[in-house]
Amino acid sequence: MVGPRCDPAAGRLFDTTSTYFELEEPDEPVARDEKGHRADSGDEGPDSGDAGKPAGFRAYGKSKDSRDDLPQIVIGMAVTRDGIPVRVWSWPGNASDQTLIRQVKDDMRDWTLSKIVWVADRGFSSDRNRRYLRSGTDAYIIGEKLRTTSSEVKQALSRQGRYQDITGNMRVKEVRISDTERFVICHNPEAADRDRHIREQLVAQLTELIADSDKLSDFKRGELRGRIADKPGLNRYLRTTPAGKLRVDQARIKAEENLDGKYLLRCSDPKLSAEDIARGYKALLEVERGWRDMKQVIDLRPVYHRLEERIRAHVLLCWLALLLIRIAETTTGDTWPRIRRELDRLHLAPSPGPSARSSRSPPPPSLSRICSPSSAPPSRGRSSTFSPHRADQQERHRLETRLPGGHSHVPAGQTPFSAL
């Protein structure tokens, strides 16, 4: 949810991901409310009385990690334009993105925010979701699927017009289809070259596969057709003649050429410019970066918990860790790996003096805005850096002066440890 020209406090983005569990069987289905909570958990909100479908928390669903064969849970996160995560949700693994966005808006209804422009990707684009997001003073920016049967999308893509360059690799064109909604076509020349190169490789591979298919029997040709059908990239450019022959679909190739490097946005805010709409949608990359850090840096998975409430707590703790990382990055203007390396240089060690207290090394200069001198306790006594070798020497000295039986020295020919 983000508004490039709205109050910064209202700038929010939302997206979902999934994390899987290496289990043989999913959880047993239990009764749940519309928000995905157990009906007997006692933490339902005031509007959660309506019963939802029974489902296990770790359930099969559409995996965003390409692991549809394993049970999973769905996780949602709201993020500011600066990448600061503000809230996290956990749902059963079979939850649909089309219904989650309405719950998110309801949960954030009590936040003291000004007008919000919701930004979501193509997975949330449905008529019901758009009507719900447009209620009140809110608006939306939603990605649209290019390969669809929607008449509005076809009209938007077929309209002629001049593109406006906004960055070196991005240009936009606005198309008006109705009085309440606007369409913005974004074109990336670099992505267009990449799409064309990938398509040429797929067509060449398909052409090689079906080169001698006319000589095959109907049964063998059907087997080849089935193998190609299991590969969506190749199957997209394959057509079958009325006689059952396999051919490359030239009409489909021409249609795909018109989509190279493009994506389509739908917006209900009449005041945002086409450039602001495009930049607002690109801000969704901040959410993607958050998911990447949660999975690769914070180790969201594997989850060593079985109970639902503990899995939810694990997700919440990972979200809190991401929040601290983003605050540190925003405050210092540096990346987390570099911040962590400098934090590893800080040591807290005891001083050997009898009256000395613990002291710590001063923070590196780049962390001075986080570890300010005013917040650091004053050092007393003699400062030292912890050394395992020095600690062993101190322990050996203590044992030499405190032997069993009250001896204060080591007998000749013995070491203090042999005396023990």
ABEGO torsion letter per residue (X at the ends): XBBAABBAAABBBBBBBBBBBBBABBBBBBBBBAAGBBAAAGABBAAAABBBBBBBABBBBBBAAGBAABBBBBBBBBBBAAGBBABBBBBBAABBAAAAAAAAAAAAAABBBBBBBBBBBAAABBAAAAAAAABEABBBBBBBBABBABAAAAAAAABBEBBBBABAABBBBBBBABAABBBBBBBBAAAAAAAAAAAAAAAAAAAAAAAAAAABBAAAAAAAAAAAAABAAAAAABBBBAAGBBBBBAAAAAAAAAABGBBBBBBABAABBAAAAAAAAAAAAAAAAAAAAAAAAAGAOBBBBABAAAAAAAAAAAAAAAAAAAAAAAAAGBBAAAAAAAAAABBBBBBABAABBBBBBBBBAAAAAABBAAABBBBBEBBBBBBAAAAAAAAAAAAAABBBGGBABBBBGBBAAAAX
